Amino acid sequence: MASIDILGRNIPVEFMTGSEPQLVMDEAAILEKLGEMAALIDSKAWPDQYADAFRIMNKIVFFEGMIEVDGHEVERPGCDQDDAVFYWEAVEFMANTDADVRANTFFHDCWHVVQFKRIGDFARTPDDQVAREIDAIDRQIAVAQKLGCDEREIQFLRDFRADQDRIVARLAEGVGHRAIPDHPTVMQA
């Protein structure tokens, strides 16, 4: 299995192809871009809480098509919080051409794992989900600035954070269009 080192932590990397994939993943290209992302993260001095967040993931899974994760069919990126696994859609990962955008995207979902561990449970209510999303975006903005994201990218995050209707709509998308009834939400946007 492939892996990547981020701030001294070796994180396994897996590739999955689900049903109806849009393309065949170029694993070598993904690993190259992932390495660039890790190098950028490693080049910065981080406060302990952010360094710990970057190291919190147990695995990164790149996928194409519809995959099943803990009883949910997943077709967009998200984080399995209790297992600390980030499911990253390969098309989206490769579409973001800059290491700084990839790094702050990764951080956002790392922060959701921090939230889960701190509280000890999933965000069960819509208000809790929105509050966690806003907190993760606030932290992501700080990280994006430190990574050197351009003002356009940072303003996109600020605008998203300020628009609760957009946040609610994104959360309503869930992790896929089919979930097993009565199964707790284990993935966060």
Secondary structure as GFF3:
##gff-version 3
##sequence-region A 1 189
A	DSSP	beta_strand	2	6	.	.	.	ID=ss1
A	DSSP	beta_strand	9	17	.	.	.	ID=ss2
A	DSSP	alpha_helix	27	42	.	.	.	ID=ss3
A	DSSP	alpha_helix	48	54	.	.	.	ID=ss4
A	DSSP	beta_strand	59	64	.	.	.	ID=ss5
A	DSSP	beta_strand	67	69	.	.	.	ID=ss6
A	DSSP	beta_strand	72	74	.	.	.	ID=ss7
A	DSSP	beta_strand	78	80	.	.	.	ID=ss8
A	DSSP	beta_strand	85	89	.	.	.	ID=ss9
A	DSSP	alpha_helix	90	95	.	.	.	ID=ss10
A	DSSP	alpha_helix	99	119	.	.	.	ID=ss11
A	DSSP	alpha_helix	126	147	.	.	.	ID=ss12
A	DSSP	alpha_helix	151	162	.	.	.	ID=ss13
A	DSSP	alpha_helix	164	173	.	.	.	ID=ss14
A	DSSP	beta_strand	187	188	.	.	.	ID=ss15
###
